Amino acid sequence: MKIKLFLILFAVTLFANTQNYILNTSGLLDQRAVVKINQMANEVKQKVGVNIYLDIKGDNGIKLELPMLEKIKQMKQIEKNLVKDLEKPYVLLTLAIDQHYSNILYEGIPKDSIDKDDILDGYVIPLLAAKDKNLLKSKVSAAAFNGFAQIADSLAETKNIKLETSIGSEGKTAGTIWKIFMYTIVLFGIIAYVVIIMREKKYKGQK
């Protein structure tokens, strides 16, 4: 009886200390990433006192053909609705896959706590650069996980804390490898284009 009571109390305590920090996934986030992301978020909450949230949408409803100013206006309204009920202080990583959009919103933390551009450009966007339907879930999961992990590490560093759930430099390495891969493809594409143009000019010159 005492063992059963202990297990019940342990389960209740564990549930009480575990919160879901993922607002939406659109079915694009691997379950393993879900578990790890919530573990990181809970550790940051306990040790740093900041909430980190993640929002992923396959399509946030904004039409791609809209004028840029209108798209920006609608995006700001969506973000306003997203953050209105979040517990402060917070950091929110948001992705809209069809709109090719990613952003980091925050409130209640010093501006130098995280480098928004570095996280998006180094950890998130490179892994979303190529949109292959067969690999979309894997890419979104990797991008969201890497970006979220870097946000967590950045916040922990402000308190000189090493997170037990940290993935270290693994996220940066994955992003760097992907960027090199994409740049290589672009480079070969440019070279192939130049070769084709030169051949066409040579062919026309021989006529």
C-alpha positions in Angstrom: 0.0 0.0 0.0 2.8 2.4 0.9 4.6 1.6 -2.4 1.4 2.3 -4.4 0.9 5.6 -2.5 4.6 6.6 -3.2 4.2 5.9 -6.9 1.0 7.9 -7.1 2.6 10.9 -5.3 5.7 10.6 -7.6 3.5 10.6 -10.7 1.5 13.6 -9.5 4.7 15.5 -8.7 6.2 14.6 -12.1 3.1 15.8 -13.9 3.0 19.0 -11.9 6.6 19.8 -12.9 6.1 19.0 -16.5 4.4 21.5 -18.8 3.8 21.4 -22.6 5.6 24.4 -24.2 4.5 23.4 -27.7 1.6 25.5 -28.9 1.1 23.9 -32.4 2.9 21.3 -34.5 0.6 20.8 -37.6 1.7 17.2 -37.4 5.2 18.3 -38.5 7.1 17.6 -35.3 8.6 14.2 -34.5 7.4 12.8 -31.2 11.0 12.4 -30.0 11.6 16.0 -30.6 8.4 16.9 -28.7 9.6 15.0 -25.6 13.1 16.5 -25.8 11.9 20.1 -26.4 9.6 20.0 -23.4 12.4 18.6 -21.3 14.6 21.5 -22.3 11.9 24.0 -21.7 11.1 22.7 -18.3 14.7 22.8 -17.2 15.1 26.4 -18.4 11.9 27.3 -16.6 13.2 25.8 -13.4 16.8 27.1 -13.5 16.5 30.4 -15.4 12.9 31.3 -14.9 12.0 31.9 -18.6 9.4 30.1 -20.6 10.3 29.0 -24.1 7.5 28.2 -26.5 7.3 26.7 -29.9 4.6 27.2 -32.6 4.7 25.4 -35.9 2.1 25.8 -38.7 2.2 24.2 -42.1 0.1 27.1 -43.4 -0.8 30.1 -41.2 -3.5 31.2 -43.6 -1.7 34.2 -45.1 -1.9 34.1 -49.0 1.5 34.3 -50.7 0.1 36.5 -53.5 -0.8 39.3 -51.1 1.3 42.6 -51.3 4.2 42.5 -48.9 2.8 45.2 -46.6 -0.4 43.3 -46.2 1.4 40.1 -45.5 3.5 41.8 -42.8 0.3 43.4 -41.3 -1.4 40.0 -41.1 1.7 38.3 -39.7 2.0 40.8 -36.9 -1.7 40.2 -36.0 -1.1 36.4 -35.9 2.0 36.9 -33.7 0.0 39.3 -31.5 -2.6 36.6 -31.0 0.0 34.0 -30.3 1.7 35.8 -27.5 -1.2 37.4 -25.8 -1.8 34.5 -23.3 1.9 33.4 -22.9 3.3 33.4 -19.4 6.1 36.1 -19.1 9.0 36.2 -19.4 8.9 34.2 -22.6 10.7 33.4 -25.8 8.6 32.1 -28.7 10.0 30.3 -31.8 7.4 30.4 -34.5 7.5 28.7 -38.0 5.1 29.0 -40.9 6.3 26.4 -43.5 4.2 27.3 -46.5 4.9 31.0 -46.0 8.6 30.4 -45.6 8.5 32.3 -42.4 10.4 32.0 -39.1 10.7 34.4 -36.2 11.7 34.6 -32.5 9.5 36.8 -30.3 10.4 37.6 -26.7 9.3 39.7 -23.7 10.6 40.2 -20.2 14.2 39.2 -20.9 17.3 41.4 -21.7 17.7 42.0 -25.5 21.3 40.5 -25.4 20.1 37.3 -23.8 19.7 35.7 -27.3 20.9 36.5 -30.7 17.8 36.2 -32.8 19.4 36.5 -36.2 22.2 34.1 -35.4 19.7 31.4 -34.2 17.4 31.7 -37.2 20.2 32.0 -39.8 22.5 29.4 -38.2 20.2 26.8 -36.7 16.7 27.1 -38.3 16.6 28.4 -41.8 19.4 26.2 -43.3 17.5 23.1 -42.4 14.3 24.4 -44.0 16.0 25.7 -47.1 15.0 22.8 -49.4 11.4 21.8 -49.3 11.1 18.1 -50.1 7.6 16.7 -49.4 9.1 13.3 -48.4 11.5 14.8 -45.9 9.4 17.8 -44.7 8.6 16.4 -41.3 12.3 15.5 -40.6 13.5 18.9 -41.7 10.9 20.8 -39.7 11.7 18.7 -36.6 15.4 19.2 -37.0 15.0 23.0 -37.6 12.6 23.5 -34.7 14.7 21.3 -32.3 18.0 23.0 -33.2 16.6 26.5 -32.9 14.8 25.7 -29.6 18.0 24.1 -28.2 20.1 27.1 -29.0 17.5 29.5 -27.4 17.7 27.3 -24.3 21.5 27.3 -24.2 21.7 31.1 -24.8 19.3 31.7 -21.9 21.2 29.3 -19.6 24.5 31.0 -20.5 23.2 34.3 -19.1 23.1 32.6 -15.7 26.3 30.6 -16.2 24.3 27.4 -16.1 25.0 24.2 -18.1 21.8 22.5 -19.0 21.6 18.8 -18.6 19.3 18.6 -21.6 21.7 20.7 -23.8 22.8 19.2 -27.2 25.9 21.4 -27.3 27.3 22.2 -30.7 25.4 19.4 -32.5 22.7 21.8 -33.7 25.2 24.2 -35.2 27.1 21.4 -36.9 24.0 20.1 -38.5 23.0 23.6 -39.7 26.5 24.2 -41.0 26.7 20.9 -42.9 23.3 21.7 -44.5 24.3 25.2 -45.5 27.5 23.8 -47.1 25.4 21.3 -49.0 23.0 23.9 -50.2 25.7 26.3 -51.3 27.4 23.5 -53.2 24.2 22.8 -55.1 23.8 26.5 -55.9 27.4 26.7 -57.0 27.1 23.7 -59.3 23.9 25.2 -60.7 25.6 28.5 -61.5 28.5 26.7 -63.1 26.2 24.5 -65.2 24.2 27.6 -66.3 27.4 29.4 -67.4 28.6 26.3 -69.3 25.2 26.1 -71.1 25.3 29.8 -72.0 28.9 29.6 -73.3 28.0 26.5 -75.4 25.0 28.3 -76.9 27.1 31.3 -77.8 29.8 29.1 -79.3 27.1 27.2 -81.3 25.6 30.4 -82.6 29.0 31.7 -83.6 29.7 28.7 -85.6 26.5 29.2 -87.7 
